[in-house]
């Protein structure tokens, strides 16, 4: 299965459950972990373009999933947090995401999963070294 196909299947399930796509889910997931976070920090942590995060936040605010709190005096920066509606969407999508993950690893021995995790972590460290 190609990565884009995997995202397509997951995205379709998210859209069907709560009407949100992958980008919105990634933003909601981040705010579920770190409320009162800036768009720039969300973009850095979830590895998305800042403009994509800003578009997602605008859409999520319009749909009532998130609210902004201005910081500073210029009104140019805000922190974001989930509303109760956003927290419910987070709970529902998290259940779908975990079920998808379990389905993807079904039949793989735990020892093999451990090796895979170690390899992927090393690859991420190598990527970070290339970026610096």
Number of C-alpha atoms within 10 A of each C-alpha: 5 7 8 9 10 12 13 14 12 19 20 14 19 22 14 11 13 14 12 20 18 17 17 21 22 20 26 28 22 20 23 16 10 15 14 16 17 21 22 17 15 23 19 12 11 14 11 15 13 15 12 15 24 17 13 22 23 16 15 20 18 11 11 14 22 22 18 18 14 13 12 9 7 7 9 8 15 17 17 23 25 26 15 12 13 22 18 14 21 23 14 14 22 15 11 16 17 11 11 16 12 11 10 11 11 9 8 9 9 10 9 10 12 11 11 12 12 12 12 12 12 12 12 12 12 11 11 10 9 8 7 5
